[in-house]
């Protein structure tokens, strides 16, 4: 299993202001579903930040997202380790397969893969 990217998820009730702020640092909007917006660096597209009000289909808002090349393998490894699965493995309508797991510090991690 390989990590493709790691994206911090910033909770915000002011997404436009957040986009403008991070725009001053060179980020540009690359995705916007209304409840989540992803900003990326044009010169380094894997450098990203997601701004979200809350998660549309999960009970909690994750602290960060980790995209892996095999989300099913990641799920099995973490489940077998005894890690707390906060949100079950499932396919989402916007083209990702994902689950949430709690890390040892209590942070919620969205582990995902694209279809």
Backbone bond lengths (Angstrom), bond angles and torsions (degrees), N, CA, C in turn:
res aa  C-N    CA-C-N  psi(-1)  N-CA   C-N-CA  omega(-1)  CA-C   N-CA-C  phi
1 X - - - 1.457 - - 1.523 108.30 -
2 X 1.322 116.20 135.51 1.461 121.39 -179.78 1.525 110.41 -123.18
3 X 1.320 115.62 144.28 1.467 121.86 175.56 1.522 107.84 -84.69
4 X 1.321 116.00 129.44 1.464 120.92 178.32 1.525 112.20 -93.64
5 X 1.334 116.73 -38.69 1.469 120.68 178.62 1.517 109.15 -166.16
6 X 1.325 115.00 159.21 1.454 122.89 175.76 1.520 106.59 -126.99
7 X 1.334 116.38 128.77 1.464 121.25 -175.16 1.528 109.43 -128.14
8 X 1.348 118.15 119.68 1.459 118.92 173.25 1.527 110.06 -69.79
9 X 1.317 116.32 140.95 1.464 122.42 176.45 1.523 107.83 -105.04
10 X 1.317 115.52 117.79 1.460 121.39 -177.65 1.520 108.31 -103.24
11 X 1.313 116.61 119.50 1.468 120.46 177.43 1.516 109.31 -76.29
12 X 1.325 115.38 132.46 1.463 119.27 -178.37 1.516 110.13 -154.16
13 X 1.305 116.06 136.11 1.458 121.82 171.87 1.532 110.06 -95.96
14 X 1.333 116.11 4.35 1.471 122.47 -179.71 1.533 108.98 -129.93
15 X 1.337 117.48 66.88 1.467 119.58 -174.25 1.535 114.56 -62.41
16 X 1.322 117.85 -36.29 1.461 120.12 179.43 1.525 110.54 -63.35
17 X 1.322 116.31 -44.17 1.449 120.72 178.58 1.534 110.85 -64.61
18 X 1.330 116.46 -38.00 1.468 120.26 177.54 1.525 110.12 -65.16
19 X 1.326 117.37 -42.87 1.466 120.56 178.19 1.529 110.62 -60.60
20 X 1.322 116.38 -43.28 1.465 120.12 178.90 1.529 110.91 -64.13
21 X 1.332 116.80 -43.72 1.464 120.67 -179.71 1.525 110.82 -60.59
22 X 1.344 116.98 -52.76 1.459 119.99 -178.03 1.526 111.50 -70.39
23 X 1.325 117.07 -22.96 1.457 120.95 172.61 1.515 111.51 -62.05
24 X 1.338 116.73 -33.80 1.460 120.57 177.03 1.528 111.66 -63.41
25 X 1.333 116.47 -22.57 1.463 121.88 178.32 1.531 111.85 -95.05
26 X 1.335 116.83 4.09 1.454 120.34 175.88 1.516 116.15 101.17
27 X 1.332 118.02 3.26 1.469 120.65 178.91 1.523 110.51 -81.77
28 X 1.349 115.61 146.44 1.460 121.89 175.93 1.526 109.27 -127.60
29 X 1.324 116.11 148.37 1.459 121.02 179.38 1.527 110.08 -68.08
30 X 1.340 116.26 129.15 1.464 121.31 177.60 1.526 112.27 -120.00
31 X 1.341 117.87 -13.27 1.462 122.22 177.85 1.520 107.95 -156.81
32 X 1.350 115.51 141.35 1.459 119.51 176.48 1.529 108.73 -150.72
33 X 1.335 115.26 112.39 1.468 121.32 177.32 1.529 111.39 -104.53
34 X 1.312 117.33 13.10 1.464 120.66 -178.20 1.518 111.67 90.65
35 X 1.321 118.34 -55.36 1.463 122.39 -179.47 1.521 111.88 -92.51
36 X 1.337 117.12 -17.01 1.463 121.97 175.80 1.521 108.64 -140.47
37 X 1.324 114.79 136.96 1.458 121.75 178.57 1.530 106.71 -131.18
38 X 1.330 116.38 132.67 1.459 119.99 177.92 1.515 109.10 -109.85
39 X 1.318 114.51 133.14 1.455 123.07 178.08 1.523 107.40 -113.67
40 X 1.344 116.62 140.57 1.466 120.36 -179.19 1.513 110.33 -136.19
41 X 1.308 114.96 158.94 1.456 121.78 175.02 1.524 108.61 -83.10
42 X 1.334 119.00 124.45 1.466 120.30 178.65 1.535 112.67 -60.75
43 X 1.324 117.31 -31.83 1.464 120.24 -178.23 1.527 113.04 -83.31
44 X 1.339 117.04 -17.83 1.459 122.17 179.59 1.528 107.28 -145.63
45 X 1.344 118.18 79.49 1.467 122.33 -170.46 1.529 116.35 -56.16
46 X 1.317 118.25 -23.12 1.467 119.62 178.75 1.522 111.86 -78.45
47 X 1.336 117.79 -11.64 1.466 121.55 175.22 1.521 107.38 -81.89
48 X 1.323 116.74 105.02 1.460 121.77 -171.59 1.519 112.06 -135.72
49 X 1.342 113.63 159.09 1.461 124.10 172.68 1.523 106.12 -136.88
50 X 1.313 117.64 136.05 1.462 120.65 172.68 1.524 108.23 -109.07
51 X 1.316 115.88 134.80 1.462 123.14 177.77 1.521 106.14 -111.54
52 X 1.324 116.84 126.12 1.468 119.57 -177.72 1.518 111.69 -141.37
53 X 1.329 114.24 147.16 1.463 119.38 175.36 1.523 109.35 -82.79
54 X 1.317 116.95 -47.27 1.457 124.26 174.85 1.518 106.37 -163.98
55 X 1.321 116.50 165.22 1.453 119.09 -179.21 1.519 110.00 -83.86
56 X 1.319 117.30 131.34 1.468 122.67 -173.91 1.529 113.12 -65.51
57 X 1.328 118.94 -36.09 1.465 119.88 -172.85 1.521 114.62 -123.09
58 X 1.317 117.08 13.93 1.466 119.56 -178.51 1.527 110.01 -127.53
59 X 1.329 116.68 158.35 1.465 120.43 -176.91 1.523 114.30 -75.30
60 X 1.320 117.71 -16.64 1.462 121.88 -179.85 1.526 109.30 -135.90
61 X 1.315 115.53 162.44 1.459 121.24 175.75 1.524 107.66 -96.91
62 X 1.338 118.16 123.32 1.462 119.74 -177.79 1.521 112.12 -71.98
63 X 1.328 114.59 153.85 1.463 121.05 179.06 1.530 111.83 -82.41
64 X 1.319 116.27 -31.25 1.450 120.37 177.46 1.513 109.51 -154.84
65 X 1.324 114.73 161.97 1.460 121.46 178.17 1.517 108.62 -120.54
66 X 1.325 115.62 138.19 1.456 121.80 175.31 1.518 107.27 -123.86
67 X 1.328 115.96 116.71 1.464 120.67 176.53 1.520 108.34 -90.19
68 X 1.324 115.91 128.34 1.460 122.16 179.39 1.528 109.19 -121.06
69 X 1.319 116.14 163.30 1.466 119.29 -179.84 1.526 112.82 -80.99
70 X 1.349 118.32 -16.80 1.466 121.61 179.06 1.531 109.14 -141.33
71 X 1.331 115.60 87.46 1.461 120.62 -175.98 1.532 111.78 -66.97
72 X 1.328 118.08 -31.10 1.465 120.33 178.25 1.526 110.88 -66.07
73 X 1.323 117.11 -41.06 1.465 120.77 177.26 1.527 110.34 -65.09
74 X 1.328 117.34 -42.26 1.468 120.91 178.39 1.520 110.22 -60.08
75 X 1.334 116.32 -43.24 1.464 120.74 179.94 1.527 110.48 -60.31
76 X 1.321 117.15 -47.47 1.463 120.73 -178.38 1.525 111.40 -63.66
77 X 1.322 117.18 -41.62 1.468 120.93 179.45 1.524 110.76 -62.66
78 X 1.322 117.18 -47.64 1.465 120.35 -177.73 1.524 111.85 -70.06
79 X 1.323 117.20 -39.94 1.467 120.40 177.64 1.523 110.36 -62.12
80 X 1.334 116.71 -45.26 1.466 121.27 179.89 1.526 112.06 -64.51
81 X 1.331 116.69 -27.12 1.469 120.11 179.85 1.524 112.34 -75.45
82 X 1.335 116.64 -13.31 1.456 120.86 -177.68 1.514 113.51 92.90
83 X 1.337 117.05 4.98 1.471 120.34 178.78 1.528 109.62 -62.08
84 X 1.322 115.83 149.15 1.469 120.87 -179.53 1.530 110.51 -77.33
85 X 1.319 115.92 114.57 1.464 121.10 175.10 1.529 106.19 -83.66
86 X 1.322 116.50 116.54 1.460 122.81 -175.08 1.527 111.14 -88.38
87 X 1.324 116.31 -30.61 1.471 122.92 -178.77 1.527 106.17 -143.31
88 X 1.337 118.61 128.06 1.461 120.93 -172.37 1.537 113.78 -67.90
89 X 1.306 114.92 159.47 1.461 122.13 175.94 1.519 109.26 -63.36
90 X 1.334 115.85 125.98 1.460 119.65 179.53 1.522 110.91 -159.22
91 X 1.327 114.75 159.19 1.463 122.27 175.03 1.523 108.62 -87.18
92 X 1.319 116.24 136.34 1.464 121.92 178.71 1.531 109.32 -106.36
93 X 1.321 116.13 152.24 1.463 122.07 -176.27 1.522 113.30 -64.01
94 X 1.331 118.56 -19.22 1.464 120.75 -177.62 1.533 112.20 -94.71
95 X 1.335 117.59 15.71 1.454 120.65 169.01 1.512 118.09 96.25
96 X 1.330 117.27 18.88 1.462 119.09 176.00 1.525 109.72 -123.39
97 X 1.313 115.18 155.49 1.457 123.21 169.96 1.520 103.91 -113.22
98 X 1.340 117.81 130.21 1.452 119.00 -172.69 1.517 112.85 -153.99
99 X 1.329 114.21 165.94 1.462 123.15 170.31 1.519 106.90 -150.77
100 X 1.340 116.72 162.49 1.459 122.37 176.76 1.521 108.13 -113.21
101 X 1.320 115.38 140.65 1.459 121.83 177.25 1.529 108.08 -135.88
102 X 1.334 116.70 148.00 1.465 121.10 179.23 1.534 108.40 -94.10
103 X 1.343 115.98 129.67 1.463 119.53 177.94 1.529 109.39 -82.89
104 X 1.338 118.58 171.27 1.467 120.59 -176.71 1.530 114.44 -59.28
105 X 1.337 118.45 -23.82 1.474 120.34 179.66 1.525 112.57 -87.06
106 X 1.346 116.38 -3.86 1.460 120.18 179.91 1.518 114.09 99.97
107 X 1.321 117.94 -5.85 1.471 121.32 178.47 1.524 110.06 -69.99
108 X 1.328 115.66 145.09 1.463 120.91 177.56 1.524 108.34 -97.11
109 X 1.323 115.33 125.39 1.460 122.49 -177.44 1.520 109.46 -111.16
110 X 1.317 115.98 125.71 1.459 123.92 174.47 1.535 106.66 -88.44
111 X 1.322 117.32 111.20 1.459 121.36 178.36 1.519 106.79 -102.22
112 X 1.330 116.74 124.09 1.456 119.57 -172.57 1.511 113.30 -141.20
113 X 1.306 113.59 162.28 1.457 122.52 171.29 1.508 107.50 -142.02
114 X 1.328 116.06 149.33 1.465 120.66 178.47 1.519 109.49 -89.90
115 X 1.340 115.44 146.37 1.480 120.56 177.51 1.504 109.81 -72.59
